[in-house]
Amino acid sequence: MTASPTPRTTTAPEADWLRLDSQICFSLHAASRAFNGVYRVLLKDLGLTYPQYLVMLVLWEQGDLPVKRLGEHLRLDSGTLSPLVKRLEGAGLVRRERSTHDERSVQVQLTEEGSALRERALEVPRRILAATGFEPAEIGDLRARLDRLTTALDAAALEEAPEHH
């Protein structure tokens, strides 16, 4: 794997706007790939992929949820989420049940084994923090900035959507 380019700290002149190392999206992409590599190793012991881990995090935090709400938390559509939930069900970590109130709605529930896995997963965030070399306050600041970025980009995408023109 090649090292990512050294980030430029000064504002780039317009001629440099199309340089790879001037792209915030590439910096985020490279960081995401690096995170995935660390998570892959840490989650192997839990028998989870990173997307499955995210599903479990939401269920550990929120409890039983309809697939639709689970998808909203994870910013995933049901076509992407359903296979993840099916694999977790196959592993005995969750169970899916049709709602008795609405046949179209499927509720996702942790099994006893899925709930017990939470205890083993507690070590993952600690090891991720150590891998970053950041202090907890720096992680909090970075998360806040990324949340602001996400909100701004979501708003920009809505403005650019064809139905708004």
Secondary structure, 3 states (H helix, E strand, C coil): CCCCCCCCCCCCCHHHCCCHHHCHHHHHHHHHHHHHHHHHHHHHCCCCCHHHHHHHHHHHHHCCEEHHHHHHHHCCCHHHHHHHHHHHHHCCCEEEEECCCCCCCEEEEECHHHHHHHHHHCHHHHHHHHHHCCCHHHHHHHHHHHHHHHHHHHHHHHHHCHHHC
